[in-house]
């Protein structure tokens, strides 16, 4: 029997959470383990239950979604967090990814896009709403690092780690990277951990964001 993807909902709108729970329960490979109405309760549930995927709203009373993300990336780095929000601001998208989000989807997406996005996040893949991609690129371009900074970052990584970083910046999963570089997935995981340590980052999505911002995504 296939292991289910365990999901935690964190959103301050009761009606929205109820609708999400009903939608996700229709998927045989999903299990909604809990829901929370604010960031503090969400963090408590996340620490207790260690879900595979968290669907997180940005705008909540008390702790904001961005603050929750920062804490989750430190406390539960293996949990994939998808920001699910009404905001279509490029700066919030970029900040969410910097803070450790695995993905960013807006609430007006089709149900099948959300369902597939959850599966992708559980596999370790980045999940970005197609309509937000251009805004994300513009945001990165406006904050691009100087070439000297780019060269300094390159010198921190081995040639193989640079290859892994470039593939992560394109949204490649461990399986795809392993096939591309003709190595095992366990070897890819080791390289990813080395990159995280050297660049002082917390998630593979942060690596992708960092790579684009510092020009490390170019061949």
Beta strands, then each sheet from edge to edge (+ up, - down):
strand 1: 5-10
strand 2: 30-36
strand 3: 53-56
strand 4: 80-85
strand 5: 103-106
strand 6: 127-128
sheet 1: 2+ 1+ 3+ 4+ 5+ 6+
end
